[in-house]
């Protein structure tokens, strides 16, 4: 049996069987819908932050694990690389936008996941993060949030004044601040009010943050 025939069987199957006898379901999207959101990542005004799309479990609020992903347009097929944080990543290309292929992501069966768009720091910052680094990120987050909100969003949207550091859901503990203060990690999240930190502050994390997102003064704590 040829490899191409086996691949066709996999693509036309509505359900796939994964290791450990776990059933999976296909989440299907159109490329143009993803492109419309992720195109903001090519702008030069915010080199250190970008848009990320995730599938979020409706019941738990946790990121759904993506087992596999691919794009397909008639006989053309391209498998997608799934990053460690399970973001929905596709190449940004105007030719692909015109072709508008079907995009499929495979997740575990028996759960309902919704697409969530988040502004995140694009590269890991490590275990020791200084205030200067965080100060540089805040205006970039403002720019991207305003781009997403449209030309009038800056009139009513508060400025980004801090960040939320996301860890594993079960993680607790503290982030140590160089002035001997601590920032608690609760339910896998820590709110860092960057503008209130003293100059030359260094934060020491117990483990690398999975992702870092904006915190606005009006954000719920």
Secondary structure, 3 states (H helix, E strand, C coil): CCHHHHHHHHHHCCCCEEHHHEEEEEEEEEHHHHHHHHHHHHCHHHCCEEEEEEEEECCCCCECCEEEEEEEECCEEEECCCCCCCCCCCCCCHHHHHHCCEEEEEEECCCCEEEEEEEEECCCCCCEEEHHHHHHHHHHHHHHHHHHHCCCHHHHCCCEEEEEEECCCCCCEEEEECCCCEEEEECCEEEECHHHCCCCCEEECCCCCCEEEEEECCCCC
